[in-house]
Amino acid sequence: MSGPSWKWMPSRSARNAFGPTDTSPQPTSRPCLPAVEMLGDRILLSVSVEPGGSNENPPPPVDQILIGLLKGELKLATDEIAALKLVGGEDPQALHNITGGFLKIDEVIEKYGEAIIKGELTEQKIKLAQAELDRAFAKIGDIKLAGEALQAALGDIKLDTAGILASLNRVGTVGDLSQKEQFQYLKIADLFGDVDAGLLKLQEAVLARKAGKGQQEYLIIKMNDVIVTSAALTDPQLKASLQDLAGATEKILIGLLQPPTTGDVILT
């Protein structure tokens, strides 16, 4: 695929994080892996979708897109929160700039998923997302960062980002949705995006020793909105998955409000 490359992707040594690159035929019982195209020393996501899978009765594609998007974003937010902890609050401006970079990355991922739900993902939008991610990671890289641990955390975030996009591409098109259905899915995706952003801003406030009460109340309101919106869905499996994600988000929120000596927040 022509256009901007994933300049922010790790070098050849990090490829193993995506799993084996063997292209020989695999047993049909194995789930399909994210499709990638090898370009020199970098990895570029492919738009192609691998058919098949081990689930004989998979949920509708739109459900797969929504849950994959939300789970991926929550995992990404968790790793971003951990990276912010490594930055600390000694340099509030650097902390704020890095938080802003993470928020931009999350925004690009959210728009990408919404474009798939709308059936509006085009080659042009894919290239635009690549370019925006390139710029966001480049800006974060320009900020003075201390320690190899933080660099390693940024590498994990880059892999998280690529993994989310690859998994969304793998599902394919969502099919025809009614206007009401599309509105419900987009609203849930938007609400979870707001929650992820709120978690990052709360972590920044905690590290910078600023009052975080406003962020806490904001997150509680948004999480309640997610529960109310998901109640209108008819698929019990999807509703259960959303409830699980809401519970995982609540655990992260509780962890952020604990004293620093309690340890890092872990998403289970």
Backbone as CSV, one residue per row, in Angstrom:
resi,resn,N_x,N_y,N_z,CA_x,CA_y,CA_z,C_x,C_y,C_z
1,MET,0.849,-1.186,0.000,0.000,0.000,0.000,0.875,1.223,0.000
2,SER,0.623,2.126,-0.920,1.422,3.331,-1.014,1.026,4.307,0.059
3,GLY,1.823,5.371,0.214,1.486,6.377,1.204,2.448,6.350,2.367
4,PRO,2.170,7.109,3.425,3.078,7.206,4.575,3.316,5.855,5.215
5,SER,4.536,5.613,5.609,4.860,4.347,6.274,4.661,4.509,7.764
6,TRP,4.644,3.362,8.453,4.514,3.395,9.918,5.892,3.702,10.503
7,LYS,6.328,4.950,10.411,7.670,5.317,10.842,7.889,5.083,12.327
8,TRP,6.786,5.070,13.073,6.916,4.930,14.512,7.003,3.488,14.974
9,MET,6.903,2.542,14.016,6.932,1.140,14.419,8.319,0.719,14.877
10,PRO,8.414,-0.275,15.805,9.711,-0.765,16.263,10.503,-1.381,15.118
11,SER,11.795,-1.535,15.329,12.673,-2.104,14.313,12.460,-3.606,14.182
12,ARG,13.298,-4.213,13.323,13.152,-5.650,13.040,13.145,-6.490,14.306
13,SER,13.889,-6.077,15.333,13.996,-6.878,16.545,12.687,-6.985,17.295
14,ALA,11.728,-6.081,17.021,10.461,-6.089,17.740,9.369,-6.864,17.018
15,ARG,9.680,-7.428,15.847,8.629,-8.076,15.068,8.030,-9.282,15.769
16,ASN,8.834,-9.945,16.598,8.338,-11.157,17.220,7.098,-10.911,18.061
17,ALA,6.863,-9.650,18.433,5.678,-9.343,19.222,4.400,-9.590,18.444
18,PHE,4.488,-9.624,17.122,3.323,-9.864,16.303,3.107,-11.357,16.036
19,GLY,3.985,-12.202,16.546,3.842,-13.618,16.307,4.687,-14.056,15.136
20,PRO,4.698,-15.347,14.803,5.520,-15.882,13.718,5.132,-15.308,12.381
21,THR,6.148,-15.143,11.520,5.915,-14.606,10.179,5.837,-15.694,9.123
22,ASP,5.810,-16.942,9.545,5.725,-18.043,8.595,4.418,-17.955,7.817
23,THR,4.526,-17.977,6.479,3.337,-17.846,5.633,2.827,-19.187,5.122
24,SER,3.388,-20.302,5.617,2.938,-21.612,5.186,1.509,-21.843,5.653
25,PRO,0.735,-22.712,4.982,-0.667,-22.958,5.355,-0.794,-23.378,6.804
26,GLN,-1.778,-22.822,7.499,-2.014,-23.126,8.897,-3.286,-23.957,9.043
27,PRO,-3.393,-24.737,10.108,-4.616,-25.524,10.321,-5.820,-24.599,10.408
28,THR,-6.938,-25.037,9.856,-8.136,-24.197,9.844,-8.677,-23.938,11.237
29,SER,-8.281,-24.733,12.234,-8.804,-24.551,13.581,-8.173,-23.373,14.290
30,ARG,-7.065,-22.844,13.752,-6.400,-21.721,14.410,-7.061,-20.416,14.012
31,PRO,-7.229,-19.481,14.968,-7.768,-18.166,14.590,-6.803,-17.432,13.696
32,CYS,-7.331,-16.598,12.788,-6.477,-15.868,11.862,-5.692,-14.799,12.593
33,LEU,-4.506,-14.518,12.092,-3.627,-13.525,12.696,-3.686,-12.230,11.910
34,PRO,-3.326,-11.101,12.539,-3.318,-9.831,11.800,-2.463,-9.925,10.551
35,ALA,-2.992,-9.439,9.428,-2.260,-9.482,8.172,-1.268,-8.343,8.123
36,VAL,-0.007,-8.641,7.775,1.009,-7.609,7.674,1.775,-7.769,6.387
37,GLU,2.307,-6.672,5.889,3.183,-6.686,4.729,4.565,-6.277,5.185
38,MET,5.591,-7.069,4.879,6.942,-6.773,5.300,7.586,-5.826,4.308
39,LEU,7.990,-4.664,4.782,8.634,-3.672,3.941,9.978,-3.305,4.559
40,GLY,11.026,-3.964,4.122,12.351,-3.651,4.653,12.406,-3.889,6.146
41,ASP,12.828,-2.855,6.880,12.967,-2.966,8.325,11.731,-2.503,9.066
42,ARG,10.607,-2.293,8.371,9.405,-1.837,9.041,8.236,-2.747,8.686
43,ILE,7.164,-2.616,9.454,5.965,-3.404,9.233,4.840,-2.463,8.874
44,LEU,4.158,-2.737,7.772,3.045,-1.908,7.346,1.780,-2.757,7.368
45,LEU,0.760,-2.274,8.044,-0.476,-3.026,8.127,-1.121,-3.150,6.762
46,SER,-1.703,-4.290,6.496,-2.395,-4.510,5.237,-3.879,-4.260,5.409
47,VAL,-4.523,-3.818,4.333,-5.963,-3.605,4.380,-6.708,-4.901,4.141
48,SER,-6.013,-5.925,3.677,-6.666,-7.188,3.362,-7.166,-7.862,4.626
49,VAL,-8.200,-8.677,4.485,-8.807,-9.374,5.607,-8.680,-10.872,5.389
50,GLU,-8.232,-11.577,6.399,-8.081,-13.019,6.313,-9.398,-13.671,6.717
51,PRO,-9.969,-14.486,5.861,-11.231,-15.138,6.198,-11.008,-16.299,7.134
52,GLY,-12.124,-16.821,7.631,-12.041,-18.028,8.432,-11.960,-17.729,9.900
53,GLY,-11.584,-18.733,10.670,-11.509,-18.578,12.117,-12.060,-19.832,12.765
54,SER,-11.777,-20.002,14.045,-12.173,-21.216,14.741,-13.591,-21.133,15.295
55,ASN,-14.201,-19.953,15.331,-15.533,-19.807,15.890,-16.575,-20.075,14.816
56,GLU,-17.370,-21.145,15.000,-18.355,-21.502,13.995,-19.533,-20.538,13.995
57,ASN,-19.832,-19.938,15.139,-20.932,-18.993,15.236,-20.426,-17.673,15.823
58,PRO,-19.622,-16.952,15.059,-19.070,-15.704,15.581,-20.150,-14.647,15.715
59,PRO,-19.967,-13.671,16.592,-20.931,-12.577,16.692,-20.935,-11.757,15.411
60,PRO,-21.951,-10.945,15.199,-21.991,-10.109,13.992,-20.722,-9.268,13.867
61,PRO,-20.291,-8.985,12.639,-19.064,-8.204,12.456,-19.055,-6.883,13.218
62,VAL,-20.193,-6.198,13.279,-20.213,-4.911,13.967,-19.952,-5.093,15.461
63,ASP,-20.442,-6.206,16.044,-20.156,-6.487,17.450,-18.667,-6.752,17.646
64,GLN,-18.080,-7.509,16.709,-16.652,-7.782,16.786,-15.837,-6.487,16.695
65,ILE,-16.259,-5.591,15.800,-15.563,-4.321,15.643,-15.652,-3.502,16.930
66,LEU,-16.854,-3.395,17.479,-17.054,-2.571,18.670,-16.265,-3.104,19.858
67,ILE,-16.401,-4.392,20.136,-15.707,-4.961,21.293,-14.198,-4.948,21.078
68,GLY,-13.754,-5.261,19.853,-12.316,-5.205,19.582,-11.762,-3.806,19.750
69,LEU,-12.528,-2.822,19.303,-12.104,-1.432,19.435,-12.016,-1.026,20.907
70,LEU,-13.051,-1.335,21.675,-13.092,-0.899,23.076,-12.056,-1.625,23.923
71,LYS,-11.913,-2.938,23.715,-10.893,-3.679,24.467,-9.500,-3.177,24.122
72,GLY,-9.279,-2.945,22.831,-7.969,-2.454,22.415,-7.670,-1.086,22.990
73,GLU,-8.673,-0.192,22.973,-8.473,1.148,23.506,-8.224,1.120,25.011
74,LEU,-8.918,0.234,25.716,-8.729,0.164,27.171,-7.338,-0.371,27.512
75,LYS,-6.875,-1.368,26.750,-5.518,-1.881,26.954,-4.495,-0.797,26.623
76,LEU,-4.748,-0.067,25.548,-3.853,1.019,25.163,-3.812,2.084,26.245
77,ALA,-4.972,2.472,26.775,-5.026,3.479,27.835,-4.284,3.005,29.075
78,THR,-4.387,1.715,29.384,-3.687,1.169,30.548,-2.175,1.304,30.389
79,ASP,-1.665,0.986,29.205,-0.225,1.113,28.966,0.200,2.582,28.950
80,GLU,-0.675,3.454,28.459,-0.360,4.882,28.461,-0.305,5.426,29.884
81,ILE,-1.219,4.973,30.727,-1.211,5.379,32.138,0.084,4.933,32.805
82,ALA,0.500,3.702,32.522,1.753,3.199,33.092,2.938,4.031,32.621
83,ALA,2.924,4.458,31.354,4.004,5.295,30.826,4.021,6.653,31.511
84,LEU,2.849,7.220,31.769,2.789,8.505,32.456,3.361,8.399,33.868
85,LYS,3.146,7.284,34.511,3.715,7.088,35.849,5.243,7.111,35.804
86,LEU,5.800,6.587,34.713,7.252,6.613,34.570,7.752,8.034,34.355
87,VAL,6.945,8.870,33.696,7.320,10.262,33.493,7.314,11.014,34.817
88,GLY,6.275,10.746,35.637,6.166,11.406,36.933,5.726,12.855,36.796
89,GLY,5.647,13.527,37.934,5.165,14.896,37.943,6.231,15.940,38.158
90,GLU,7.503,15.563,38.055,8.595,16.519,38.289,8.649,17.590,37.209
91,ASP,8.267,17.231,35.988,8.238,18.188,34.886,6.806,18.247,34.360
92,PRO,5.964,19.124,34.935,4.542,19.163,34.560,4.316,19.424,33.074
93,GLN,5.158,20.243,32.452,4.962,20.551,31.038,5.223,19.332,30.164
94,ALA,6.307,18.606,30.454,6.594,17.381,29.702,5.480,16.364,29.908
95,LEU,5.004,16.251,31.146,3.902,15.335,31.446,2.667,15.707,30.645
96,HIS,2.360,16.995,30.581,1.188,17.466,29.845,1.346,17.198,28.348
97,ASN,2.538,17.426,27.814,2.763,17.219,26.376,2.640,15.746,25.998
98,ILE,3.161,14.879,26.848,3.066,13.447,26.564,1.617,12.987,26.664
99,THR,0.898,13.488,27.669,-0.527,13.164,27.782,-1.275,13.594,26.524
100,GLY,-0.975,14.795,26.031,-1.604,15.277,24.806,-1.295,14.386,23.613
101,GLY,-0.060,13.879,23.533,0.296,12.968,22.448,-0.484,11.671,22.520
102,PHE,-0.647,11.141,23.737,-1.430,9.913,23.903,-2.898,10.139,23.544
103,LEU,-3.431,11.290,23.931,-4.822,11.599,23.598,-5.022,11.660,22.092
104,LYS,-4.045,12.201,21.372,-4.138,12.270,19.918,-4.121,10.876,19.303
105,ILE,-3.256,10.010,19.810,-3.186,8.633,19.321,-4.528,7.932,19.532
106,ASP,-5.087,8.091,20.730,-6.373,7.466,21.032,-7.476,8.005,20.121
107,GLU,-7.424,9.293,19.819,-8.422,9.904,18.941,-8.361,9.308,17.540
108,VAL,-7.157,9.090,17.035,-7.004,8.501,15.699,-7.592,7.089,15.671
109,ILE,-7.306,6.298,16.707,-7.835,4.933,16.787,-9.354,4.953,16.837
110,GLU,-9.900,5.854,17.638,-11.353,5.942,17.769,-12.008,6.299,16.436
111,LYS,-11.463,7.273,15.727,-12.019,7.673,14.432,-11.915,6.541,13.418
112,TYR,-10.831,5.765,13.501,-10.638,4.633,12.592,-11.754,3.609,12.796
113,GLY,-12.019,3.278,14.056,-13.079,2.317,14.353,-14.446,2.833,13.953
114,GLU,-14.701,4.103,14.196,-15.986,4.678,13.824,-16.175,4.674,12.307
115,ALA,-15.102,4.896,11.566,-15.201,4.867,10.104,-15.584,3.473,9.612
116,ILE,-15.093,2.428,10.291,-15.455,1.063,9.906,-16.922,0.813,10.213
117,ILE,-17.389,1.254,11.397,-18.788,1.058,11.762,-19.707,1.763,10.773
118,LYS,-19.306,2.937,10.313,-20.106,3.690,9.344,-19.983,3.128,7.926
119,GLY,-19.017,2.237,7.703,-18.769,1.739,6.353,-18.095,2.773,5.483
120,GLU,-17.306,3.662,6.106,-16.691,4.763,5.374,-15.163,4.716,5.390
121,LEU,-14.589,3.567,5.727,-13.132,3.467,5.760,-12.606,3.319,4.337
122,THR,-11.842,4.293,3.897,-11.283,4.307,2.547,-9.757,4.290,2.614
123,GLU,-9.131,4.069,1.467,-7.675,4.109,1.395,-7.153,5.471,1.854
124,GLN,-7.863,6.521,1.482,-7.442,7.861,1.869,-7.477,8.035,3.385
125,LYS,-8.524,7.513,4.023,-8.619,7.632,5.478,-7.566,6.774,6.172
126,ILE,-7.241,5.640,5.596,-6.192,4.795,6.165,-4.848,5.515,6.120
127,LYS,-4.552,6.135,4.979,-3.299,6.876,4.839,-3.267,8.072,5.788
128,LEU,-4.409,8.725,5.960,-4.476,9.863,6.875,-4.219,9.416,8.308
129,ALA,-4.798,8.267,8.686,-4.565,7.746,10.036,-3.091,7.417,10.244
130,GLN,-2.469,6.822,9.231,-1.044,6.510,9.322,-0.222,7.776,9.524
131,ALA,-0.532,8.811,8.743,0.215,10.063,8.834,0.024,10.728,10.192
132,GLU,-1.193,10.701,10.714,-1.467,11.323,12.010,-0.750,10.577,13.141
133,LEU,-0.714,9.257,13.052,0.001,8.480,14.062,1.502,8.731,13.965
134,ASP,2.021,8.830,12.750,3.436,9.147,12.564,3.783,10.453,13.283
135,ARG,2.967,11.467,13.057,3.228,12.783,13.657,3.103,12.743,15.176
136,ALA,2.083,12.030,15.675,1.872,11.981,17.121,3.049,11.315,17.829
137,PHE,3.511,10.174,17.293,4.639,9.492,17.926,5.928,10.277,17.760
138,ALA,6.070,10.979,16.642,7.270,11.796,16.433,7.332,12.921,17.458
139,LYS,6.182,13.552,17.739,6.155,14.636,18.727,6.485,14.115,20.124
140,ILE,5.962,12.941,20.459,6.289,12.354,21.765,7.778,12.044,21.832
141,GLY,8.335,11.550,20.730,9.754,11.225,20.694,10.647,12.436,20.831
142,ASP,10.138,13.612,20.449,10.929,14.845,20.565,10.995,15.359,21.999
143,ILE,10.101,14.882,22.856,10.105,15.311,24.258,11.220,14.591,24.990
144,LYS,11.940,15.316,25.825,13.049,14.713,26.561,12.503,13.675,27.540
145,LEU,12.872,12.439,27.298,12.407,11.337,28.135,13.590,10.712,28.857
146,ALA,13.391,10.368,30.105,14.472,9.792,30.907,14.233,8.307,31.131
147,GLY,15.277,7.525,30.890,15.229,6.125,31.260,14.800,5.190,30.150
148,GLU,15.412,4.014,30.154,15.075,3.002,29.155,13.693,2.417,29.393
149,ALA,13.238,2.430,30.659,11.924,1.855,30.970,10.820,2.593,30.232
150,LEU,10.927,3.909,30.163,9.912,4.694,29.467,9.966,4.446,27.968
151,GLN,11.166,4.325,27.406,11.293,4.018,25.983,10.654,2.667,25.670
152,ALA,10.866,1.700,26.554,10.262,0.381,26.357,8.743,0.466,26.437
153,ALA,8.226,1.300,27.359,6.784,1.480,27.480,6.202,2.085,26.209
154,LEU,6.911,3.034,25.621,6.457,3.625,24.364,6.444,2.589,23.240
155,GLY,7.424,1.693,23.254,7.430,0.613,22.265,6.205,-0.267,22.394
156,ASP,5.786,-0.560,23.643,4.573,-1.352,23.855,3.343,-0.622,23.335
157,ILE,3.305,0.686,23.526,2.165,1.475,23.064,2.089,1.456,21.540
158,LYS,3.231,1.521,20.878,3.257,1.442,19.423,2.714,0.091,18.933
159,LEU,3.116,-0.962,19.611,2.625,-2.287,19.232,1.139,-2.417,19.515
160,ASP,0.670,-1.857,20.643,-0.764,-1.860,20.940,-1.542,-1.198,19.811
161,THR,-1.048,-0.052,19.373,-1.732,0.712,18.331,-1.815,-0.079,17.029
162,ALA,-0.707,-0.653,16.614,-0.705,-1.444,15.389,-1.606,-2.670,15.517
163,GLY,-1.615,-3.282,16.700,-2.435,-4.464,16.914,-3.919,-4.165,16.826
164,ILE,-4.340,-3.008,17.364,-5.751,-2.631,17.287,-6.191,-2.475,15.842
165,LEU,-5.411,-1.732,15.061,-5.783,-1.502,13.671,-5.795,-2.807,12.880
166,ALA,-4.826,-3.682,13.149,-4.777,-4.964,12.440,-6.002,-5.813,12.759
167,SER,-6.415,-5.841,14.038,-7.572,-6.651,14.423,-8.856,-6.099,13.820
168,LEU,-8.971,-4.782,13.740,-10.161,-4.184,13.124,-10.212,-4.493,11.633
169,ASN,-9.070,-4.404,10.958,-9.022,-4.726,9.535,-9.394,-6.177,9.269
170,ARG,-9.050,-7.040,10.221,-9.271,-8.476,10.037,-10.757,-8.832,10.003
171,VAL,-11.567,-8.065,10.716,-12.998,-8.379,10.782,-13.686,-8.115,9.457
172,GLY,-13.328,-7.028,8.806,-13.950,-6.708,7.534,-15.121,-5.751,7.684
173,THR,-16.025,-5.746,6.703,-17.140,-4.813,6.705,-18.212,-5.239,7.703
174,VAL,-18.994,-4.278,8.171,-20.011,-4.564,9.186,-21.375,-4.869,8.573
175,GLY,-21.524,-4.676,7.272,-22.811,-4.923,6.642,-23.750,-3.745,6.816
176,ASP,-25.000,-3.957,6.440,-25.998,-2.890,6.508,-26.534,-2.762,7.931
177,LEU,-26.498,-1.549,8.455,-27.051,-1.254,9.771,-28.142,-0.209,9.625
178,SER,-29.164,-0.348,10.446,-30.180,0.696,10.469,-29.583,1.952,11.091
179,GLN,-30.229,3.068,10.861,-29.744,4.331,11.424,-29.713,4.264,12.945
180,LYS,-30.706,3.615,13.546,-30.762,3.486,14.998,-29.614,2.633,15.519
181,GLU,-29.364,1.487,14.840,-28.276,0.604,15.267,-26.932,1.317,15.159
182,GLN,-26.715,1.992,14.044,-25.453,2.685,13.851,-25.256,3.755,14.925
183,PHE,-26.312,4.472,15.248,-26.233,5.510,16.278,-25.846,4.914,17.630
184,GLN,-26.442,3.757,17.971,-26.139,3.123,19.254,-24.669,2.708,19.337
185,TYR,-24.174,2.069,18.281,-22.786,1.607,18.283,-21.813,2.786,18.330
186,LEU,-22.107,3.814,17.553,-21.220,4.972,17.529,-21.232,5.705,18.869
187,LYS,-22.395,5.776,19.499,-22.482,6.449,20.795,-21.676,5.702,21.850
188,ILE,-21.772,4.377,21.848,-21.010,3.579,22.816,-19.513,3.753,22.583
189,ALA,-19.099,3.712,21.316,-17.677,3.897,20.999,-17.200,5.270,21.440
190,ASP,-18.033,6.282,21.225,-17.671,7.650,21.606,-17.576,7.789,23.124
191,LEU,-18.511,7.165,23.839,-18.501,7.243,25.305,-17.257,6.579,25.882
192,PHE,-16.906,5.400,25.349,-15.704,4.730,25.836,-14.453,5.525,25.498
193,GLY,-14.470,6.207,24.339,-13.348,7.071,24.013,-13.209,8.199,25.018
194,ASP,-14.350,8.760,25.445,-14.323,9.811,26.465,-13.797,9.273,27.795
195,VAL,-14.177,8.048,28.126,-13.712,7.445,29.376,-12.198,7.254,29.352
196,ASP,-11.681,6.720,28.248,-10.229,6.526,28.130,-9.490,7.853,28.261
197,ALA,-10.011,8.891,27.591,-9.389,10.211,27.688,-9.452,10.731,29.118
198,GLY,-10.581,10.495,29.782,-10.719,10.932,31.169,-9.742,10.247,32.098
199,LEU,-9.471,8.977,31.850,-8.500,8.251,32.680,-7.109,8.854,32.547
200,LEU,-6.713,9.182,31.314,-5.400,9.784,31.092,-5.298,11.154,31.773
201,LYS,-6.342,11.962,31.630,-6.321,13.285,32.241,-6.308,13.203,33.760
202,LEU,-7.012,12.211,34.309,-6.995,12.028,35.759,-5.607,11.609,36.228
203,GLN,-4.955,10.702,35.470,-3.602,10.296,35.842,-2.646,11.481,35.813
204,GLU,-2.791,12.344,34.797,-1.954,13.539,34.729,-2.187,14.433,35.947
205,ALA,-3.448,14.611,36.317,-3.775,15.457,37.462,-3.199,14.885,38.756
206,VAL,-3.286,13.565,38.903,-2.754,12.926,40.111,-1.239,13.104,40.197
207,LEU,-0.552,12.871,39.076,0.908,12.988,39.074,1.366,14.429,39.262
208,ALA,0.600,15.376,38.709,0.959,16.788,38.838,0.474,17.381,40.156
209,ARG,-0.134,16.535,40.990,-0.632,16.953,42.307,-1.670,18.061,42.195
210,LYS,-2.529,17.908,41.184,-3.637,18.836,41.017,-4.921,18.160,41.494
211,ALA,-5.923,18.962,41.791,-7.198,18.398,42.213,-7.792,17.583,41.078
212,GLY,-8.209,16.357,41.371,-8.763,15.490,40.334,-10.233,15.191,40.521
213,LYS,-10.922,15.929,41.400,-12.330,15.634,41.686,-13.188,15.804,40.448
214,GLY,-12.928,16.860,39.663,-13.713,17.086,38.452,-13.586,15.942,37.468
215,GLN,-12.362,15.432,37.299,-12.149,14.307,36.388,-12.861,13.050,36.887
216,GLN,-12.862,12.847,38.221,-13.529,11.680,38.782,-15.028,11.712,38.494
217,GLU,-15.643,12.865,38.731,-17.078,12.996,38.495,-17.398,12.819,37.017
218,TYR,-16.537,13.339,36.149,-16.721,13.212,34.702,-16.718,11.738,34.295
219,LEU,-15.773,10.986,34.828,-15.665,9.571,34.479,-16.878,8.787,34.965
220,ILE,-17.343,9.084,36.153,-18.510,8.380,36.693,-19.734,8.633,35.813
221,ILE,-19.912,9.885,35.387,-21.039,10.219,34.510,-20.947,9.458,33.194
222,LYS,-19.755,9.445,32.598,-19.575,8.766,31.314,-19.798,7.262,31.438
223,MET,-19.326,6.654,32.520,-19.514,5.216,32.712,-20.990,4.895,32.898
224,ASN,-21.722,5.752,33.602,-23.165,5.549,33.740,-23.861,5.664,32.379
225,ASP,-23.388,6.598,31.550,-23.959,6.746,30.210,-23.742,5.479,29.381
226,VAL,-22.567,4.858,29.537,-22.293,3.609,28.818,-23.290,2.532,29.231
227,ILE,-23.544,2.401,30.523,-24.462,1.375,31.024,-25.874,1.618,30.509
228,VAL,-26.312,2.881,30.551,-27.654,3.214,30.079,-27.790,2.937,28.580
229,THR,-26.795,3.325,27.817,-26.846,3.127,26.365,-26.819,1.647,26.002
230,SER,-25.983,0.870,26.682,-25.880,-0.556,26.363,-27.147,-1.316,26.738
231,ALA,-27.949,-0.764,27.652,-29.183,-1.435,28.052,-30.169,-1.528,26.891
232,ALA,-30.029,-0.629,25.912,-30.939,-0.629,24.763,-30.556,-1.675,23.719
233,LEU,-29.390,-2.310,23.849,-28.960,-3.315,22.887,-29.743,-4.603,23.081
234,THR,-29.911,-5.359,22.012,-30.683,-6.606,22.078,-29.808,-7.842,22.216
235,ASP,-28.532,-7.735,21.877,-27.642,-8.893,21.931,-27.126,-9.064,23.358
236,PRO,-27.535,-10.133,24.064,-27.101,-10.309,25.458,-25.588,-10.510,25.593
237,GLN,-24.973,-11.160,24.596,-23.531,-11.388,24.655,-22.770,-10.065,24.558
238,LEU,-23.243,-9.180,23.685,-22.609,-7.876,23.544,-22.790,-7.059,24.819
239,LYS,-23.974,-7.097,25.392,-24.243,-6.364,26.623,-23.340,-6.863,27.759
240,ALA,-23.160,-8.175,27.822,-22.292,-8.741,28.858,-20.846,-8.290,28.672
241,SER,-20.396,-8.251,27.408,-19.033,-7.804,27.129,-18.840,-6.347,27.530
242,LEU,-19.835,-5.520,27.278,-19.749,-4.118,27.652,-19.742,-3.950,29.169
243,GLN,-20.504,-4.781,29.860,-20.493,-4.738,31.320,-19.120,-5.114,31.863
244,ASP,-18.490,-6.120,31.244,-17.142,-6.514,31.662,-16.153,-5.367,31.450
245,LEU,-16.272,-4.685,30.318,-15.379,-3.561,30.047,-15.608,-2.420,31.036
246,ALA,-16.861,-2.178,31.385,-17.158,-1.143,32.374,-16.543,-1.506,33.729
247,GLY,-16.616,-2.792,34.091,-16.010,-3.232,35.346,-14.501,-3.077,35.332
248,ALA,-13.871,-3.408,34.202,-12.420,-3.253,34.099,-12.025,-1.784,34.189
249,THR,-12.829,-0.920,33.584,-12.560,0.519,33.645,-12.668,1.017,35.075
250,GLU,-13.648,0.525,35.801,-13.828,0.937,37.195,-12.624,0.536,38.044
251,LYS,-12.061,-0.640,37.759,-10.872,-1.076,38.497,-9.700,-0.129,38.262
252,ILE,-9.543,0.304,37.010,-8.466,1.243,36.695,-8.682,2.554,37.422
253,LEU,-9.924,3.039,37.431,-10.244,4.291,38.118,-9.938,4.195,39.596
254,ILE,-10.328,3.094,40.222,-10.043,2.898,41.643,-8.540,2.890,41.887
255,GLY,-7.797,2.242,40.986,-6.343,2.199,41.127,-5.709,3.573,41.038
256,LEU,-6.240,4.428,40.159,-5.690,5.769,40.014,-5.880,6.601,41.275
257,LEU,-6.933,6.315,42.023,-7.243,7.100,43.209,-6.539,6.592,44.457
258,GLN,-5.814,5.478,44.336,-5.070,4.942,45.468,-3.764,5.709,45.649
259,PRO,-3.211,5.715,46.854,-1.887,6.323,47.052,-0.850,5.646,46.178
260,PRO,0.208,6.354,45.759,1.245,5.797,44.873,1.890,4.531,45.413
261,THR,1.935,4.356,46.731,2.622,3.213,47.314,1.870,1.907,47.080
262,THR,0.634,1.972,46.586,-0.137,0.750,46.386,0.287,-0.008,45.151
263,GLY,1.137,0.594,44.300,1.619,-0.105,43.115,0.910,0.329,41.855
264,ASP,1.275,-0.298,40.760,0.745,0.067,39.454,-0.652,-0.478,39.254
265,VAL,-1.383,0.149,38.344,-2.706,-0.325,37.960,-2.536,-1.442,36.946
266,ILE,-3.246,-2.541,37.168,-3.158,-3.683,36.265,-4.545,-3.982,35.728
267,LEU,-4.654,-4.084,34.419,-5.927,-4.435,33.789,-6.053,-5.941,33.746
268,THR,-7.121,-6.460,34.344,-7.325,-7.899,34.372,-8.444,-8.285,33.436
